[in-house]
Amino acid sequence: MNHNSTIIESNSIKAILDQNKSSYIFLFPILLLIASYYKYQNESKSKSNTITKSKASASKMDQRPFGFWEPDLKWKTPTPKVYENWSIKDTKPIPYRAFKHKYNVNMGIRNMSWDSWIELDNQWKYYHDMKLKRIEEKGEDVWRISSKAIEASWEFLYELIDFTTVRYPTLFKYDKEKKILRITETNQTFDLNDKNLNPIITAANLVQDELVIMIEDPKDGQYSLEAGCVTMAGFWKFKEKYQMKLDEIHYSGNVPKYSTNLGPAMNKFFRRLTLDSPVVRNNYFIQLDNHLDWSKSIGDEDSEKVGWNAATNATSVKDLWFRSERQSVRRLPKTGAIAFTIRTYFMPITEMCEEPFVPRRLLNGITSWEEDVNEYRGFYKFKDVLLPYLQKKAKEQEANGLVLKEEPKNYPF
């Protein structure tokens, strides 16, 4: 396969440039991130010595005119370390178990180590192939680039190339002089001299993550989703959120506590995010089927009416899957755009509950959800199956000598 598979055809980048127009579940976790961001900033004592300091503080960022960004050409994303002994066959997914005994919307925000920006493992090929299949089947339903985000999309791609080729040198090769990128596992090549190359789809080929770019509006300072490649969101549709502003996205998704608790802090968070303050967080969901790309349990993907109302109650714990996202958020130095990566981890509940301490902790976490969270996360569709199972597994572990007081405190694992 070569780079032609990623060339924009009916709606090329050039066509987008020629136009005169300016141009749920995914963003609920972002709100959790926002709500915790300021607490984290106050508590964080220092940054790693390897992080290059940006010239703009958070307070100065907030003083910018709406939509204005002065390119910081001196700031460089820190070069990651090589992932020693990384293997496309043997490196297992990181076992994120991002739940605590008590659910709290203000928990989870962490400083992101630059080495961990993109995490790849032996499921890379499975995700890669599914992405290509989804792009071929769904077309622009799963990816788009508005005229506002063309430059940012290219910047995002180059940032990912700089990172992945150093962090995972056995998987990616890049000739800087010729500007040719190669993926060794698939033998794909991408010519970055090609003006018709699709930067967001090319970027999506590299990682297991979904990719989203947010751009600040010069009129009101709100950020809107102006580019992305989101093929395996599970519960939400990229085409419905494309070019929506953050308030609209969250209101349309009926995000719990958005208007009362979380909304007012959102724009401030994005306005003040500095180059040297990337953040990461994890979340979790219970899914009623084993489809990574789209959860068919909530309705047909092509239907306008999807959601928990369309789902039937779970009848077997074997049908329940643990879906967890690891999200990173950072600002790009040249365009000032905000770049999201959303990596989904997916496994059967029954498999995960063989791990020590997991059943009790997950049981406590789920039963501490408030009513609006219950409705949002489909609690009543799986509770009659999942809760007794978790109780049974927890009691079995404890009867076999597991001591709850000895549980390691190492969230999000």
C-alpha positions as CSV (number, residue, x, y, z in Angstrom):
1,M,0.0,0.0,0.0
2,N,1.3,3.5,-0.8
3,H,0.4,7.0,0.1
4,N,-2.3,7.1,-2.6
5,S,-4.6,5.4,-0.2
6,T,-4.6,8.6,1.9
7,I,-5.0,11.1,-0.9
8,I,-8.1,13.2,-0.7
9,E,-10.2,12.6,-3.8
10,S,-13.6,14.3,-4.1
11,N,-12.8,16.9,-1.5
12,S,-9.0,17.5,-1.6
13,I,-7.1,19.8,0.6
14,K,-6.7,22.1,-2.3
15,A,-10.4,22.2,-2.8
16,I,-10.9,23.2,0.8
17,L,-8.3,25.9,0.4
18,D,-10.1,27.3,-2.7
19,Q,-13.4,27.6,-0.8
20,N,-14.3,31.1,0.4
21,K,-16.2,29.9,3.4
22,S,-14.6,30.1,6.9
23,S,-15.6,27.3,7.4
24,Y,-21.6,12.6,24.6
25,I,-19.4,10.8,25.7
26,F,-16.2,11.9,24.0
27,L,-16.3,15.4,25.6
28,F,-17.6,14.6,29.0
29,P,-14.2,13.3,29.8
30,I,-12.7,16.6,28.6
31,L,-14.9,18.4,31.0
32,L,-13.6,16.3,33.8
33,L,-10.1,17.2,32.7
34,I,-11.1,20.9,32.7
35,A,-12.6,20.8,36.1
36,S,-9.4,19.3,37.5
37,Y,-6.9,21.3,35.5
38,Y,-6.7,24.3,37.8
39,K,-6.4,22.2,40.9
40,Y,-3.5,20.3,39.3
41,Q,-1.8,23.6,38.2
42,N,-1.8,24.8,41.8
43,E,-0.6,21.6,43.3
44,S,2.1,20.9,40.7
45,K,5.5,21.9,42.2
46,S,7.7,21.6,39.2
47,K,8.0,20.4,35.6
48,S,10.5,17.9,34.4
49,N,13.9,19.4,33.5
50,T,13.5,18.0,30.0
51,I,10.5,20.3,29.2
52,T,11.2,23.4,27.2
53,K,9.6,26.4,28.8
54,S,7.1,28.4,26.7
55,K,7.4,32.1,26.8
56,A,3.7,32.6,27.6
57,S,2.3,32.0,31.1
58,A,-1.2,30.9,31.6
59,S,-2.2,34.4,32.7
60,K,-0.7,36.0,29.6
61,M,-2.4,33.4,27.4
62,D,-5.7,34.6,28.7
63,Q,-4.9,38.2,27.7
64,R,-4.6,37.4,24.0
65,P,-7.2,38.8,21.6
66,F,-9.7,36.1,20.7
67,G,-8.4,33.9,17.9
68,F,-4.9,35.4,18.0
69,W,-1.8,33.3,18.2
70,E,1.8,34.4,17.7
71,P,3.8,31.4,16.4
72,D,6.4,30.4,18.8
73,L,9.2,29.2,16.5
74,K,11.7,28.8,19.2
75,W,9.7,26.4,21.3
76,K,10.3,22.7,20.4
77,T,8.5,19.7,21.7
78,P,10.9,17.7,23.8
79,T,12.4,14.8,22.0
80,P,11.2,11.5,23.5
81,K,13.5,8.6,24.5
82,V,13.6,5.5,22.4
83,Y,11.2,2.9,23.7
84,E,13.7,0.2,24.4
85,N,12.7,-3.3,23.4
86,W,9.4,-2.2,22.0
87,S,7.9,-4.9,19.9
88,I,5.0,-4.9,17.4
89,K,4.4,-8.5,18.6
90,D,5.2,-8.6,22.3
91,T,4.5,-5.2,23.8
92,K,1.2,-5.5,25.6
93,P,-1.3,-2.7,26.0
94,I,-0.9,-0.7,29.2
95,P,-3.4,-2.1,31.8
96,Y,-5.3,1.1,32.6
97,R,-7.9,0.5,35.2
98,A,-9.1,4.1,35.5
99,F,-11.7,3.7,38.3
100,K,-11.6,4.4,42.0
101,H,-13.7,3.2,44.9
102,K,-15.7,6.5,44.7
103,Y,-16.5,8.3,41.5
104,N,-15.6,11.9,41.6
105,V,-15.8,14.3,38.6
106,N,-12.8,16.3,39.9
107,M,-10.3,13.4,39.8
108,G,-7.9,12.1,37.1
109,I,-5.9,15.1,35.8
110,R,-2.2,14.4,35.5
111,N,0.9,16.0,34.1
112,M,1.8,14.3,30.9
113,S,5.3,13.1,30.4
114,W,6.4,13.9,26.9
115,D,7.8,10.4,26.4
116,S,4.2,9.0,26.9
117,W,2.4,11.3,24.5
118,I,1.7,8.4,22.1
119,E,1.5,4.9,23.5
120,L,1.7,2.0,21.0
121,D,1.5,-1.7,21.6
122,N,1.0,-5.1,19.9
123,Q,-2.6,-4.2,19.0
124,W,-1.3,-1.5,16.6
125,K,-2.0,-3.4,13.4
126,Y,-5.5,-4.3,14.5
127,Y,-6.3,-0.7,15.2
128,H,-4.6,0.5,12.0
129,D,-6.5,-1.9,9.8
130,M,-9.8,-1.1,11.4
131,K,-9.2,2.6,10.9
132,L,-8.5,2.1,7.2
133,K,-11.5,0.0,6.8
134,R,-13.7,2.6,8.5
135,I,-12.3,5.4,6.5
136,E,-13.0,3.5,3.3
137,E,-16.5,2.6,4.4
138,K,-17.6,5.9,6.0
139,G,-15.5,8.5,4.2
140,E,-16.0,12.0,5.5
141,D,-18.3,10.8,8.2
142,V,-15.2,9.9,10.2
143,W,-12.7,12.6,9.1
144,R,-12.8,16.2,8.0
145,I,-10.5,19.3,7.8
146,S,-12.0,22.7,7.6
147,S,-10.3,25.6,6.0
148,K,-9.5,26.9,9.5
149,A,-7.5,23.8,10.4
150,I,-5.4,23.0,7.3
151,E,-2.2,24.4,8.7
152,A,-2.8,22.9,12.1
153,S,-3.5,19.5,10.6
154,W,-0.1,19.6,8.9
155,E,1.6,20.8,12.1
156,F,-0.1,18.0,14.0
157,L,1.2,15.4,11.4
158,Y,4.8,16.7,11.6
159,E,4.7,16.6,15.4
160,L,3.5,13.0,15.3
161,I,6.2,12.1,12.8
162,D,8.9,13.7,15.0
163,F,7.7,11.8,18.0
164,T,6.9,8.4,16.6
165,T,10.0,8.0,14.4
166,V,12.2,8.6,17.5
167,R,10.1,6.7,20.1
168,Y,9.3,3.7,17.9
169,P,12.2,3.6,15.3
170,T,11.5,-0.1,14.3
171,L,8.0,0.8,13.1
172,F,8.5,4.2,11.5
173,K,11.3,5.6,9.2
174,Y,11.4,9.2,8.0
175,D,13.8,10.7,5.5
176,K,13.9,14.4,6.4
177,E,15.7,15.4,3.2
178,K,13.3,13.7,0.9
179,K,10.4,14.1,3.3
180,I,9.3,10.4,2.8
181,L,7.7,8.6,5.7
182,R,7.5,4.8,5.8
183,I,5.7,2.4,8.1
184,T,7.8,-0.8,8.2
185,E,5.0,-3.1,9.3
186,T,2.7,-2.3,6.4
187,N,5.3,-1.0,3.9
188,Q,3.2,2.1,3.4
189,T,5.0,5.2,2.2
190,F,3.8,8.8,2.4
191,D,5.4,11.6,0.4
192,L,5.0,14.8,2.4
193,N,5.9,16.8,-0.7
194,D,2.6,15.8,-2.2
195,K,0.2,18.8,-1.8
196,N,-2.8,16.4,-2.1
197,L,-1.7,14.3,0.8
198,N,-4.3,14.2,3.5
199,P,-2.5,15.2,6.7
200,I,-5.1,14.1,9.2
201,I,-5.6,10.6,7.6
202,T,-1.8,10.2,7.3
203,A,-1.5,11.1,11.0
204,A,-4.2,8.6,11.8
205,N,-2.2,5.9,10.1
206,L,0.6,6.3,12.6
207,V,-1.2,5.9,15.9
208,Q,-3.9,3.8,17.7
209,D,-5.5,7.1,18.9
210,E,-8.4,9.1,17.5
211,L,-7.2,12.6,16.6
212,V,-9.1,15.9,17.0
213,I,-8.0,19.5,16.4
214,M,-9.7,22.5,18.1
215,I,-9.4,26.1,16.8
216,E,-10.2,29.3,18.7
217,D,-12.8,31.5,17.2
218,P,-11.7,35.2,16.8
219,K,-15.2,36.4,17.6
220,D,-15.9,34.9,20.9
221,G,-12.8,32.9,21.9
222,Q,-14.7,29.6,21.9
223,Y,-13.0,26.5,20.5
224,S,-14.6,24.5,17.8
225,L,-13.8,21.0,16.4
226,E,-12.3,21.9,13.0
227,A,-10.4,18.8,12.0
228,G,-10.0,15.2,13.1
229,C,-10.1,11.5,12.2
230,V,-12.4,9.6,14.6
231,T,-13.2,6.1,13.4
232,M,-13.8,4.1,16.6
233,A,-15.6,6.4,19.0
234,G,-18.1,3.7,20.1
235,F,-20.9,6.0,21.3
236,W,-20.7,9.3,19.3
237,K,-20.4,10.4,15.7
238,F,-17.7,12.6,14.4
239,K,-19.8,14.0,11.6
240,E,-22.4,15.3,14.2
241,K,-19.8,17.1,16.2
242,Y,-17.7,18.5,13.4
243,Q,-17.4,22.3,13.5
244,M,-19.5,22.5,16.6
245,K,-18.3,24.8,19.4
246,L,-17.6,23.3,22.8
247,D,-20.8,24.6,24.4
248,E,-22.9,23.2,21.6
249,I,-21.1,19.8,21.7
250,H,-21.7,19.4,25.4
251,Y,-25.3,20.6,25.4
252,S,-26.1,18.3,22.4
253,G,-24.6,15.4,24.3
254,N,-26.6,16.1,27.5
255,V,-23.4,16.0,29.5
256,P,-24.2,15.8,33.3
257,K,-23.5,18.9,35.3
258,Y,-22.3,20.8,32.3
259,S,-24.3,24.0,32.7
260,T,-24.0,24.1,36.5
261,N,-20.6,22.8,37.3
262,L,-18.4,22.4,34.3
263,G,-19.3,24.8,31.5
264,P,-18.0,28.1,33.0
265,A,-14.5,26.7,33.3
266,M,-14.2,25.2,29.9
267,N,-13.3,28.2,27.7
268,K,-10.9,29.5,30.4
269,F,-9.1,26.2,30.3
270,F,-8.5,26.2,26.6
271,R,-7.5,29.9,26.5
272,R,-4.9,29.4,29.2
273,L,-3.4,26.1,28.1
274,T,0.4,26.7,27.5
275,L,2.8,24.9,25.2
276,D,4.7,23.3,28.1
277,S,1.7,22.1,30.0
278,P,0.3,19.0,28.3
279,V,-2.2,17.0,30.3
280,V,-3.5,13.5,30.3
281,R,-6.5,11.7,31.8
282,N,-8.3,8.4,31.7
283,N,-11.9,7.4,31.9
284,Y,-14.1,4.3,31.6
285,F,-17.4,3.0,30.3
286,I,-19.3,-0.2,30.3
287,Q,-20.3,-1.4,26.8
288,L,-23.0,-3.9,26.0
289,D,-21.3,-5.5,23.0
290,N,-17.8,-6.2,21.7
291,H,-17.7,-3.7,18.8
292,L,-14.8,-1.4,19.2
293,D,-15.7,1.0,16.4
294,W,-19.4,1.5,17.0
295,S,-21.5,0.0,19.9
296,K,-24.4,-1.5,18.0
297,S,-26.2,-2.0,21.3
298,I,-27.3,1.7,21.3
299,G,-28.7,1.5,17.8
300,D,-27.6,1.4,14.2
301,E,-24.8,3.8,13.4
302,D,-26.6,5.2,10.4
303,S,-29.8,5.9,12.4
304,E,-30.5,9.4,13.6
305,K,-31.9,8.0,16.9
306,V,-29.3,6.3,18.9
307,G,-28.6,6.1,22.6
308,W,-29.3,4.1,25.7
309,N,-33.1,4.3,25.1
310,A,-32.5,2.0,22.0
311,A,-30.5,-0.5,24.0
312,T,-32.0,-3.7,25.4
313,N,-31.0,-4.8,28.9
314,A,-27.9,-7.0,29.2
315,T,-28.7,-10.7,29.9
316,S,-25.2,-12.1,30.4
317,V,-22.0,-10.7,31.9
318,K,-20.2,-12.2,28.9
319,D,-21.7,-9.5,26.7
320,L,-20.2,-6.7,28.8
321,W,-17.0,-5.0,27.8
322,F,-14.8,-2.5,29.6
323,R,-14.0,0.5,27.5
324,S,-11.4,3.0,28.7
325,E,-10.0,6.0,27.1
326,R,-6.6,7.7,27.6
327,Q,-6.7,11.2,26.4
328,S,-3.9,13.7,25.9
329,V,-4.4,17.5,25.4
330,R,-1.7,19.8,24.2
331,R,-1.2,23.1,22.3
332,L,0.7,23.2,19.0
333,P,3.4,25.9,18.9
334,K,3.1,27.3,15.4
335,T,-0.7,27.5,15.0
336,G,-1.8,27.6,18.6
337,A,-4.4,24.9,17.9
338,I,-5.2,22.4,20.6
339,A,-4.5,18.8,19.7
340,F,-6.4,15.9,21.3
341,T,-5.4,12.2,21.1
342,I,-8.0,9.7,22.3
343,R,-6.7,6.1,22.7
344,T,-9.4,3.5,23.5
345,Y,-8.6,0.3,25.4
346,F,-11.1,-2.5,25.2
347,M,-11.5,-5.8,26.9
348,P,-14.1,-8.2,28.3
349,I,-15.3,-7.4,31.8
350,T,-14.9,-11.1,32.8
351,E,-11.2,-11.1,31.8
352,M,-10.4,-7.9,33.7
353,C,-12.2,-9.1,36.8
354,E,-9.7,-12.0,37.2
355,E,-7.3,-9.3,38.3
356,P,-6.9,-8.8,42.1
357,F,-8.9,-5.9,43.7
358,V,-10.6,-5.0,40.4
359,P,-14.1,-6.4,41.1
360,R,-14.5,-4.7,44.5
361,R,-13.1,-1.4,43.3
362,L,-15.2,-1.3,40.1
363,L,-18.3,-2.3,42.1
364,N,-17.8,0.6,44.5
365,G,-17.0,3.0,41.8
366,I,-20.1,2.2,39.7
367,T,-22.5,2.2,42.7
368,S,-21.2,5.7,43.7
369,W,-22.4,7.2,40.5
370,E,-25.1,9.9,40.9
371,E,-28.4,9.6,39.1
372,D,-27.5,11.9,36.2
373,V,-24.3,9.9,35.6
374,N,-26.4,6.7,35.8
375,E,-28.6,7.9,33.0
376,Y,-25.7,9.1,30.9
377,R,-23.7,5.9,31.2
378,G,-26.5,3.4,30.7
379,F,-26.4,2.0,34.3
380,Y,-29.9,0.6,34.2
381,K,-29.1,-1.4,31.1
382,F,-26.4,-3.5,32.7
383,K,-26.8,-3.2,36.5
384,D,-28.8,-6.4,37.1
385,V,-26.1,-8.4,35.4
386,L,-23.0,-6.6,36.3
387,L,-23.4,-5.7,40.0
388,P,-24.2,-9.3,41.2
389,Y,-21.2,-10.6,39.2
390,L,-18.8,-8.0,40.6
391,Q,-20.1,-8.7,44.2
392,K,-19.6,-12.5,43.6
393,K,-16.0,-12.0,42.2
394,A,-15.1,-9.6,44.9
395,K,-16.2,-12.0,47.7
396,E,-14.4,-14.9,46.0
397,Q,-11.1,-12.9,46.0
398,E,-11.5,-11.9,49.6
399,A,-12.4,-15.4,50.7
400,N,-9.2,-16.6,49.0
401,G,-7.1,-14.3,51.2
402,L,-7.1,-11.0,49.4
403,V,-6.7,-8.2,51.9
404,L,-8.4,-4.9,50.8
405,K,-6.1,-2.8,52.9
406,E,-3.2,-4.1,50.8
407,E,-4.6,-2.7,47.5
408,P,-1.9,-0.6,45.7
409,K,-2.7,3.0,45.3
410,N,-1.5,3.5,41.8
411,Y,-4.3,5.1,39.8
412,P,-5.0,4.8,36.9
413,F,-3.7,1.2,36.9
